[in-house]
């Protein structure tokens, strides 16, 4: 029982793995200059049946509404992977 508890605590202490969209791994956090940005959302763009690109939005803090994300001060990053 103690071994299982120790294993569970160890696994809980590990950082969460990065997100993956269509085989493209995206980091949960990135540094942009002196700022640390968090992955706010990611998705894939398709045209007809072709997967065109994976896009990711990084913001200083997570936001759920587009207006809040655009109004947010500081660094922002959109990453595109073809």
Secondary structure, 3 states (H helix, E strand, C coil): CHHHHHHHHHHHHCCCCCEEECCEEECCEEEECCEEEEEEEEEEEEECCEEEEEEEEEECCCCCCHHHHHHCCCCEEEEEEC
